[in-house]
Amino acid sequence: MLDIWPTIILGVALVLIGVAGTLVLRSEEQEASILEQMTLSVLSQRWARPKTSTRIEGVKHISELAYLWRNEQVIAQGIEQYELTHPRSQSFASQLRTWSFFNQALGQRAVCFEILRLLDREGQCPSVVDVQGDVEAAWEQNTYRILAKTTLLDHSLNVAEQVVKLLSDHHAWHVIPDTMVAALGHDLGKLKSARGSLYALGEHPLAAGAIISAIPGFKELSRKEDILRAIKMHHKMPEGLLGKTLKKADQQARQQELERWVGVEATEKIKESHEEEAPEKSLQPSSREAVQRVQADIYGESIDPAPSREEIAPPQRVDISRWFDAAGYLAMLKPYINRLDGRRFLAFSMADGLVYFQVKVLEEVARKQAQEAGCMEIATMAQDDSTMRQVLFSVVQQLRQEHEVIATGLIKAAYFGGYFMVTRKHSKEMRGYYTPFHAEAFGSIAEMERAKPDLLRDILKVSPHTGSDQES
């Protein structure tokens, strides 16, 4: 009988050891589970350096925690690999994973993925709303009909792509992640599932703000208030680089969508009519008016009969000394001379020693020079901002008075350009608005003429258009 006790004692000991082992394993599993919920910064406090001689309770060696880092990578990939249905959503998701400007903006990227998943699921609705009281409800019916062909998913991605282009052109990559969140989320108030009280009141920007505020991770973003303000004001007068970029990207995306549905050729004719007053043979008046109406709605412009020149106040000079450098400005203008983009041109030389620039070039170069000098209020100024007229007038006045490179006899003192009739050999005359420069400011006129493409050699004569007043 006594021989049985050692066996019993041994059995009890084994059971106790088994229980203790189970408890230890569960403790380690719980610890690992807890560690998996920690941020990397907190996790880093839990490991010891390799040469640490004294182990502190609760502190692990990095080798013991390495598996958690590998798991974190797998988890992060799993979060971003949502089951997206639409090919364009899938393509954009791939870009989100590879864009380098998101490397230090993981929170913004995660929010972008959440919005993308929502748009992929519900974004096949029209990208415009016709609710009474909404800003888009004031659009002409043809505008609504044309732009409604673009889905909300496609429009949101169009705006996001324009954001990348605009900010990359200004080397402002650090602003892209926050602006991307705003771009993807700016019209979420148009989702059918969002048609609550704010939508019914015709406030899709406010409804969008309410939806994006509920997106997981959004409230943790440091610039969430700036993003919400940009969304709220994207049809009004936005503030700051983020807000102004969103509005401009939205407008350019709409223009892109207009070109797709109305037809690139017809839209190009309208653009040329604004820039050069070129003949519009293939565009019927009704089609031309429809396109103009849609463009006016997109950009918030009026197409009512223009006021007489006497009703437009001449621009006033403003201080451009912070960023303007005459020599640098002229050097940046030079590459535009006699350069063709397809059949379009922005500046051309004439054998009589003059170079004619479209105002669009003066503005583009002014923005670039201002951006290089860090003057972002000029670089990001809206195209329809009346202050830009004053900026261009100041630039031309300084070039006119201090550097004598403007052909002052061809434009009035109170204006920065004028209308000219361009006579061509094989086509009708066309009227354009140009600022004339003396060619000497850009080098040899002979070299310019030799490098002139055949299309521009077709220009025989340029003369002031006396049938119309100057434009400021």
RAZIDA-V318592 format. One record per helix or strand. SS is the DSSP state (@ for helix, = for strand). FROM is the first residue (numbers start at 1). TO is the last residue. If there is no record, write none. Layout:
((SS/FROM/TO) (SS/FROM/TO))
This chain:
((@/2/36) (@/40/44) (=/47/48) (=/60/61) (@/62/80) (@/87/98) (@/100/102) (@/106/122) (=/126/126) (@/135/138) (@/141/147) (=/151/151) (@/152/169) (@/173/185) (@/188/190) (@/192/194) (@/197/200) (@/204/213) (@/218/220) (@/224/232) (@/240/262) (@/264/275) (@/285/299) (@/309/311) (@/326/334) (=/340/341) (=/344/345) (=/347/350) (=/354/358) (@/359/372) (@/376/379) (@/387/401) (=/406/406) (@/408/410) (=/418/424) (=/430/438) (@/439/442) (@/445/450) (@/454/457) (=/459/464))
